[in-house]
Amino acid sequence: MPSLEILRGAFGLDGFEVRRYELPVAQPASDTGAVYPQFPNLEPLDIGGNAITRHSWLGTPVFAPLTLRAGSNTIDLDNAITQVTQGMRMVRTEVQGRSGTVKEYYSADDYAVKIQGAIISQHMDYFPYDRVRFFRELLSTPGAIKAISDYLLLFDIYELAIENVEWIQQAGIQNTQLFEISGYSDSPEELLEYVGDV
């Protein structure tokens, strides 16, 4: 007895009809009737449209590298994931006898930025103590920290005012220190002075 008939009998699938579909096969790009044209081998580009120049320890390309700088201290974060949120400042006024509220928009609020990542030691049995300590000192610097990232440039973010840093341990993993940074966008003083003179 074919397996399909056994399946129908066991699970009551007699009323179902099984149809088989075959995926179209890619054809040469020169063929005008190609279903899936084949593209030439293209080099991957980062988020800024530039050729990839940085790679992780595993050899994978880094598409959105992030560099944080405070004074002369700099750290490159190749595996950081950045989340940007912007709220709007508004006044909501309740009007008696009317559903909802009247909104008055004033301006856009600061960007809230969250950065999640990991500091990893190349050696499985060693904790990245020196890098974690260096990173902690960099984040403890008073004032805003310069953020160099093509992704953050999309939102005109050049500096971050750090509000909170969370250090997270992982059970069973010795060579990795997870972190989560929360803060707000900050404008360089030079830019504010320039805008103020206009």
ZADREN-955357 format. One line per field, with one value per residue: y, z, x of N, C-alpha, C in turn; residue number from 1. Coordinates in Angstrom, 2 decimals. Each point is the difference from the previous one (the first is absolute). Layout:
REM ZADREN-955357
nv	Y  ...
nw	Z  ...
nu	X  ...
cav	Y  ...
caw	Z  ...
cau	X  ...
cv	Y  ...
cw	Z  ...
cu	X  ...
resi	NUM  ...
//
This chain:
REM ZADREN-955357
nv	-1.19  0.90  0.72  0.58  -1.22  -0.45  1.09  -0.15  -1.29  0.24  1.05  -0.83  -0.14  -0.81  1.04  -0.19  0.92  -0.83  1.20  -0.27  0.91  0.35  0.33  1.19  -0.46  0.45  1.01  -0.10  0.97  -0.57  -1.00  0.59  -1.30  0.45  -1.02  -0.54  1.23  -0.47  0.47  0.89  -0.57  0.54  0.97  -0.52  0.83  0.93  0.41  0.48  -1.23  -0.17  -0.31  -1.25  0.63  -0.17  -0.96  -0.85  -0.52  -0.15  1.20  0.20  0.57  1.16  -0.03  0.07  0.23  -0.09  1.24  -0.22  1.32  -0.04  1.24  -0.59  -0.40  -1.09  -0.43  -1.04  0.14  -1.17  -0.43  1.32  -0.11  0.94  0.49  0.69  0.76  0.60  0.75  0.41  1.22  -0.22  0.86  -0.86  0.63  -0.28  -0.25  0.64  -1.19  -0.18  -0.96  -0.65  0.40  1.26  -0.28  0.52  -0.05  -0.23  -1.14  -0.47  -1.08  -0.14  -0.49  -1.04  -0.31  -1.22  -0.36  -1.11  -0.67  -0.45  -0.11  -0.48  -0.94  0.04  -0.01  -1.21  -0.17  1.12  0.66  0.83  -0.26  0.05  -0.63  -0.82  -0.06  -0.11  -0.86  -0.57  0.15  -0.45  -0.91  -0.03  0.34  1.07  0.29  0.55  -1.12  0.13  -0.03  -0.90  0.25  -0.69  -0.98  0.42  0.08  -1.11  0.05  0.35  -1.20  0.92  0.30  -0.74  0.32  -0.71  -0.68  -1.14  -0.78  -1.06  -0.65  -0.90  -0.86  -0.94  -0.81  -0.60  1.33  -0.32  -0.07  0.20  1.30  -0.23  0.97  0.95  0.92  0.86  0.83  1.25  0.42  0.45  1.31  -0.09  0.53  -0.46  -1.06  -0.04  0.28  -0.90  -0.85  0.27  -0.03  -0.91
nw	0.00  -0.93  0.35  -1.15  -0.43  0.56  -0.43  -1.15  0.04  0.44  -0.79  -0.75  -0.84  -0.01  0.63  0.35  -0.86  -0.29  -0.05  -1.02  0.55  -1.14  0.68  -0.57  -1.00  0.66  -0.82  -1.03  0.52  -0.98  0.57  -0.95  -0.10  0.57  0.79  0.31  -0.41  -0.50  1.19  -0.50  0.34  0.92  0.23  1.24  0.23  0.72  1.15  -0.11  -0.53  0.98  -0.63  0.33  1.08  0.81  0.64  0.39  1.22  -0.29  -0.40  0.74  -1.05  0.38  -0.03  1.32  -0.25  1.29  0.05  1.26  0.19  1.04  -0.35  0.55  0.76  -0.71  -0.28  -0.74  -0.35  -0.36  1.18  0.08  0.63  -0.86  1.00  -0.92  1.01  -0.66  1.06  0.13  0.19  0.82  -0.11  0.84  -0.58  1.15  -0.85  0.91  -0.05  -0.07  -0.90  0.73  -0.48  0.25  -1.09  0.69  -1.20  0.76  0.28  -0.73  0.72  0.96  -0.77  0.31  0.45  -0.49  0.63  -0.69  0.76  -0.39  1.08  -1.00  0.80  -0.73  1.25  -0.22  0.57  -0.71  1.11  -0.83  1.07  -0.71  -0.98  0.90  0.67  -1.16  -0.42  1.21  -0.06  -1.25  0.37  0.95  -1.19  0.77  -0.30  -1.18  -0.61  -0.76  -0.90  -0.52  -0.76  -1.14  0.82  1.00  -1.03  -0.24  1.32  -0.63  0.43  0.69  1.02  1.05  0.66  0.64  0.07  -0.65  0.75  -0.71  0.98  -0.96  1.02  -0.64  0.37  0.46  -0.12  -0.13  -1.34  0.49  -0.22  0.29  -0.80  0.66  -0.95  0.88  -0.91  -0.17  -1.15  -0.34  -0.04  -0.85  0.95  -0.83  -0.16  1.32  0.16  -0.98  0.48  1.20  -0.77  -0.52
nu	0.85  -0.20  1.06  -0.32  -0.31  1.10  0.62  -0.63  0.26  1.23  0.08  -0.74  1.00  -1.05  -0.52  1.28  0.31  0.95  0.53  0.74  0.77  0.49  1.09  -0.14  0.67  1.05  -0.12  0.78  0.74  0.70  -0.65  -0.71  -0.21  1.11  -0.30  1.17  0.20  1.10  0.36  0.83  1.13  -0.80  0.87  -0.10  -1.01  0.64  -0.50  1.24  -0.09  0.88  1.13  -0.28  0.43  -1.05  0.66  -0.94  0.20  -1.27  0.42  -1.08  -0.60  0.51  -1.33  -0.07  1.30  0.30  0.45  0.36  0.03  0.83  0.31  1.07  -1.03  0.24  -1.24  0.33  -1.27  0.50  -0.41  0.09  -1.15  -0.34  -0.70  -0.65  -0.41  -1.00  -0.18  -1.25  0.46  -0.98  -0.97  -0.56  -0.99  -0.59  -0.97  -0.73  -0.60  1.30  -0.12  0.88  1.16  0.27  0.69  1.01  0.53  1.01  0.56  0.98  -0.14  0.91  0.95  -0.76  1.19  -0.19  1.11  -0.16  0.84  1.19  0.73  0.74  0.46  1.11  0.37  -0.45  1.19  0.06  -0.27  -0.65  0.72  1.14  -0.64  -0.53  1.14  0.66  -0.93  0.07  1.33  -0.05  -0.90  0.96  0.50  0.23  -1.24  -0.27  -0.34  1.07  -0.97  0.84  -1.06  0.09  -0.37  0.76  0.87  -0.72  0.23  1.12  0.39  0.66  -0.79  0.38  -1.10  0.93  -1.14  0.14  0.77  -0.35  0.63  -0.06  -0.07  0.69  -0.97  1.09  0.10  1.28  0.04  -1.23  0.03  -1.28  -0.43  -0.63  0.13  -0.47  -0.44  0.43  -0.52  1.21  -0.10  1.02  0.78  0.97  -0.79  -0.21  1.30  0.26  -0.90  0.54  1.08  -0.80
cav	1.19  1.21  0.75  1.05  -0.60  -0.29  1.29  0.42  -0.87  0.16  1.33  0.48  1.02  -0.47  1.08  0.93  -0.35  0.40  0.51  0.22  1.15  0.04  1.36  0.25  -0.13  1.22  -0.06  0.99  1.38  0.49  -0.46  1.01  -0.62  -0.55  0.19  0.55  0.33  -0.18  1.24  -0.23  0.03  1.37  0.14  0.57  1.38  0.29  0.79  1.28  -0.22  -0.16  -1.38  -0.52  0.00  -0.65  -1.34  -0.54  -1.05  -1.17  0.29  0.52  1.46  0.88  0.91  1.27  0.13  1.11  0.37  0.98  0.69  0.97  0.48  -0.78  -1.41  -0.42  -1.42  -0.42  -1.01  -0.59  -0.82  0.77  0.24  1.32  0.31  1.44  0.34  1.43  0.40  1.37  0.80  0.55  0.27  -0.59  0.74  -0.60  0.94  -0.62  -0.29  -0.44  -1.22  0.19  1.23  0.90  -0.08  1.11  -0.48  1.02  -0.36  -1.37  -0.23  -0.63  -1.41  -0.96  -0.98  -1.19  -0.78  -1.32  -0.68  -0.90  0.04  -1.42  -0.41  -1.02  -1.25  -0.48  -0.17  1.24  1.11  1.19  0.93  1.29  0.74  0.40  1.08  1.17  0.47  0.58  1.31  0.89  0.36  0.79  1.33  1.04  0.68  -0.80  -0.88  0.05  -1.25  0.01  -1.08  0.41  -0.17  1.14  1.20  0.12  0.78  1.16  -0.22  0.02  -0.24  -0.63  0.24  -1.31  0.05  -1.27  -1.10  -1.26  -1.08  -1.21  -1.27  -1.12  -1.26  -1.00  0.58  0.69  0.96  1.02  0.94  0.73  1.33  0.78  1.41  0.85  1.42  0.92  0.73  1.28  0.77  0.59  1.42  0.79  0.05  0.87  1.37  0.34  0.21  1.18  1.22  0.23
caw	0.00  -0.05  1.26  -0.04  0.34  1.44  0.66  -0.13  0.82  1.42  0.51  -0.57  -1.00  -1.28  -0.77  -0.45  -1.23  0.09  -1.25  0.06  -0.78  -0.18  -0.11  -1.27  0.03  -0.45  -1.36  -0.21  0.01  -1.37  -0.52  0.33  0.70  1.26  1.15  1.03  -0.65  0.82  0.09  0.15  1.39  0.45  1.31  0.95  0.41  1.34  0.03  -0.66  -1.43  -0.26  0.03  1.35  0.34  1.30  0.13  1.37  0.19  -0.76  -1.42  -0.59  -0.17  0.96  -0.84  0.68  1.12  0.93  0.79  1.07  0.33  1.08  0.13  -0.83  0.07  -1.10  -0.08  -1.17  0.31  -1.29  0.09  0.71  -0.63  0.46  -0.15  0.13  0.19  0.18  0.42  -0.31  1.13  -0.30  1.11  -0.26  0.77  0.01  -0.22  0.52  -1.00  -1.25  0.14  -0.27  0.48  -1.00  0.06  -0.52  -0.21  0.15  -0.69  0.17  1.20  -0.27  -0.35  1.02  -0.67  0.77  -0.67  0.60  -0.62  0.83  -0.06  -0.07  -0.04  -1.02  0.70  0.62  1.45  0.63  0.02  -0.57  1.14  -0.35  -0.91  0.75  0.88  -0.85  -0.49  1.14  0.26  -1.10  0.19  1.23  -0.25  0.12  -1.25  -1.13  -0.65  -1.45  -0.61  -1.42  -0.59  -1.15  0.35  0.82  -0.84  -0.66  0.89  0.43  1.37  0.03  1.37  0.87  1.44  0.55  1.21  0.72  -0.57  0.65  -0.28  0.13  -0.07  -0.65  0.66  -0.79  -1.01  0.77  -0.76  -0.56  0.89  -0.69  0.54  -0.59  0.30  -0.30  0.09  -0.88  -0.94  0.49  -1.09  0.36  0.33  -1.17  -0.89  0.62  -0.14  -1.40  -0.25  0.73  -0.64  -1.27
cau	-0.85  0.82  0.02  -1.01  -1.28  0.06  -0.16  -1.39  -0.83  0.31  -0.34  -1.26  0.27  -0.52  -0.59  1.02  0.70  1.39  0.55  1.44  0.45  1.45  0.52  0.66  1.46  0.67  0.51  1.07  -0.49  -0.11  -1.29  -1.00  -1.11  0.48  -0.88  0.88  1.27  1.19  0.75  1.44  0.47  0.21  0.60  -0.96  0.23  -0.49  -1.24  0.26  0.21  1.43  0.48  0.26  1.42  0.18  -0.56  0.03  0.99  -0.44  0.17  -1.23  0.09  -0.68  -0.76  -0.26  0.93  -0.22  1.17  -0.27  1.24  -0.04  1.36  0.91  -0.40  -0.88  -0.29  -0.77  -1.01  -0.38  -1.22  -1.03  -1.29  -0.43  -1.43  -0.21  -1.41  -0.22  -1.33  -0.38  -0.48  -1.31  -0.91  -1.33  -0.99  -1.34  -1.09  -1.21  -1.01  0.65  0.79  1.42  0.63  0.56  1.46  0.78  1.37  1.03  1.24  0.45  0.81  1.30  -0.01  0.42  0.86  0.34  1.04  0.20  1.12  0.79  1.46  0.32  1.40  0.25  0.29  -1.23  0.13  0.43  -0.93  0.67  0.05  0.60  -0.88  -1.19  0.41  0.25  -1.30  -0.71  0.60  -0.39  -1.40  -0.12  0.52  -1.03  -0.33  -0.45  0.97  -0.13  -0.46  0.34  -0.78  -0.80  -1.41  -0.41  0.03  -1.30  -0.86  0.81  0.48  1.46  0.43  -1.00  0.03  -0.31  -0.82  -0.01  0.78  -0.33  0.96  -0.79  0.74  -0.66  0.32  0.71  0.90  1.03  0.80  -0.87  -0.67  -1.06  -0.27  -1.08  0.20  -1.14  0.34  -0.71  0.83  0.48  0.59  1.30  -0.10  0.38  -1.16  -0.99  0.48  -0.16  -1.42  -0.43  0.50  -0.69
cv	1.25  0.80  1.11  -0.53  -0.35  1.29  0.46  -0.85  0.22  1.32  0.58  1.09  -0.38  1.14  0.97  -0.51  0.56  0.44  0.24  1.15  -0.07  1.44  0.19  -0.04  1.29  -0.21  1.02  1.41  0.53  -0.40  0.99  -0.58  -0.57  0.30  0.65  0.34  -0.17  1.28  -0.31  0.06  1.44  0.00  0.58  1.42  0.20  0.93  1.35  -0.12  -0.15  -1.47  -0.41  -0.03  -0.69  -1.34  -0.44  -1.05  -1.27  0.22  0.53  1.52  0.75  1.08  1.36  0.14  1.25  0.22  1.04  0.60  1.01  0.45  -0.76  -1.49  -0.31  -1.49  -0.26  -1.12  -0.57  -0.75  0.73  0.16  1.30  0.21  1.49  0.27  1.50  0.25  1.43  0.69  0.62  0.26  -0.55  0.67  -0.69  1.09  -0.70  -0.17  -0.45  -1.25  0.29  1.31  0.84  -0.03  1.23  -0.47  1.16  -0.34  -1.48  -0.09  -0.54  -1.43  -0.81  -1.11  -1.14  -0.82  -1.30  -0.69  -0.89  0.29  -1.45  -0.19  -1.10  -1.36  -0.42  -0.01  1.28  1.08  1.25  1.14  1.38  0.83  0.48  1.17  1.29  0.61  0.67  1.39  1.01  0.49  0.86  1.42  1.05  0.68  -0.97  -0.79  0.07  -1.38  0.11  -1.21  0.54  -0.13  1.20  1.31  0.17  0.89  1.26  -0.10  -0.11  -0.31  -0.59  0.44  -1.30  0.15  -1.27  -1.03  -1.25  -1.06  -1.32  -1.23  -1.06  -1.28  -0.93  0.55  0.90  1.12  1.15  0.87  0.78  1.36  0.62  1.44  0.76  1.45  0.81  0.68  1.34  0.71  0.57  1.50  0.87  0.16  0.94  1.47  0.49  0.32  1.28  1.30  0.35  0.97
cw	0.00  1.29  0.01  0.39  1.49  0.79  -0.04  0.89  1.48  0.56  -0.62  -1.02  -1.38  -0.86  -0.57  -1.27  0.10  -1.37  0.19  -0.92  -0.09  -0.17  -1.35  0.16  -0.54  -1.39  -0.15  -0.11  -1.42  -0.63  0.43  0.76  1.34  1.13  1.14  -0.65  0.96  -0.04  0.10  1.47  0.38  1.37  0.96  0.40  1.41  -0.09  -0.66  -1.49  -0.38  0.03  1.44  0.25  1.34  0.02  1.46  0.10  -0.77  -1.50  -0.67  -0.13  1.05  -0.81  0.65  1.20  0.82  0.79  1.01  0.43  1.10  0.27  -0.96  0.00  -1.08  0.08  -1.22  0.40  -1.31  0.05  0.67  -0.87  0.61  -0.29  0.29  0.08  0.16  0.38  -0.41  1.29  -0.38  1.30  -0.40  0.94  -0.12  -0.16  0.43  -1.12  -1.33  0.27  -0.34  0.57  -1.19  0.17  -0.60  -0.08  0.15  -0.76  0.21  1.24  -0.41  -0.47  1.21  -0.72  0.95  -0.83  0.77  -0.73  0.99  -0.20  0.14  -0.04  -1.05  0.64  0.80  1.53  0.74  -0.09  -0.52  1.02  -0.41  -0.89  0.72  0.91  -0.79  -0.47  1.12  0.32  -1.07  0.20  1.24  -0.17  0.14  -1.34  -1.09  -0.60  -1.50  -0.52  -1.50  -0.63  -1.18  0.30  0.81  -0.79  -0.77  0.80  0.52  1.45  -0.05  1.38  0.80  1.44  0.65  1.30  0.82  -0.75  0.80  -0.45  0.32  -0.11  -0.68  0.68  -0.97  -1.05  0.73  -0.77  -0.57  1.10  -0.82  0.65  -0.73  0.48  -0.40  0.17  -0.99  -0.93  0.62  -1.17  0.45  0.24  -1.20  -0.94  0.57  -0.14  -1.44  -0.33  0.68  -0.65  -1.27  0.19
cu	0.89  -0.14  -1.05  -1.37  -0.05  -0.24  -1.46  -0.91  0.19  -0.51  -1.26  0.17  -0.55  -0.53  1.02  0.66  1.41  0.48  1.49  0.36  1.52  0.43  0.65  1.51  0.61  0.57  1.11  -0.58  -0.18  -1.33  -1.07  -1.17  0.39  -0.97  0.78  1.33  1.16  0.81  1.48  0.38  0.33  0.64  -1.03  0.41  -0.52  -1.20  0.17  0.23  1.46  0.38  0.31  1.50  0.27  -0.70  0.11  1.09  -0.37  0.15  -1.24  0.09  -0.79  -0.70  -0.23  0.93  -0.30  1.27  -0.42  1.32  -0.27  1.43  0.91  -0.34  -1.03  -0.22  -0.89  -0.94  -0.53  -1.32  -1.15  -1.25  -0.55  -1.48  -0.20  -1.50  -0.12  -1.45  -0.26  -0.45  -1.33  -0.77  -1.35  -1.00  -1.36  -1.05  -1.28  -1.04  0.57  0.80  1.46  0.51  0.44  1.51  0.63  1.44  0.97  1.26  0.30  0.87  1.36  -0.22  0.43  0.75  0.29  1.00  0.18  1.15  0.71  1.48  0.45  1.51  0.17  0.26  -1.23  0.06  0.38  -1.07  0.72  0.10  0.51  -0.91  -1.27  0.35  0.23  -1.33  -0.79  0.54  -0.39  -1.43  -0.22  0.52  -1.10  -0.23  -0.39  1.15  -0.23  -0.38  0.24  -0.66  -0.80  -1.48  -0.50  0.01  -1.31  -0.95  0.72  0.42  1.52  0.55  -1.15  0.23  -0.48  -0.78  0.12  0.85  -0.33  1.01  -0.70  0.91  -0.84  0.42  0.71  0.94  0.99  0.67  -0.82  -0.61  -1.03  -0.20  -1.19  0.15  -1.25  0.41  -0.80  0.99  0.39  0.65  1.33  -0.14  0.34  -1.18  -1.05  0.43  -0.19  -1.45  -0.47  0.44  -0.75  -1.13
resi	1  2  3  4  5  6  7  8  9  10  11  12  13  14  15  16  17  18  19  20  21  22  23  24  25  26  27  28  29  30  31  32  33  34  35  36  37  38  39  40  41  42  43  44  45  46  47  48  49  50  51  52  53  54  55  56  57  58  59  60  61  62  63  64  65  66  67  68  69  70  71  72  73  74  75  76  77  78  79  80  81  82  83  84  85  86  87  88  89  90  91  92  93  94  95  96  97  98  99  100  101  102  103  104  105  106  107  108  109  110  111  112  113  114  115  116  117  118  119  120  121  122  123  124  125  126  127  128  129  130  131  132  133  134  135  136  137  138  139  140  141  142  143  144  145  146  147  148  149  150  151  152  153  154  155  156  157  158  159  160  161  162  163  164  165  166  167  168  169  170  171  172  173  174  175  176  177  178  179  180  181  182  183  184  185  186  187  188  189  190  191  192  193  194  195  196  197  198
//
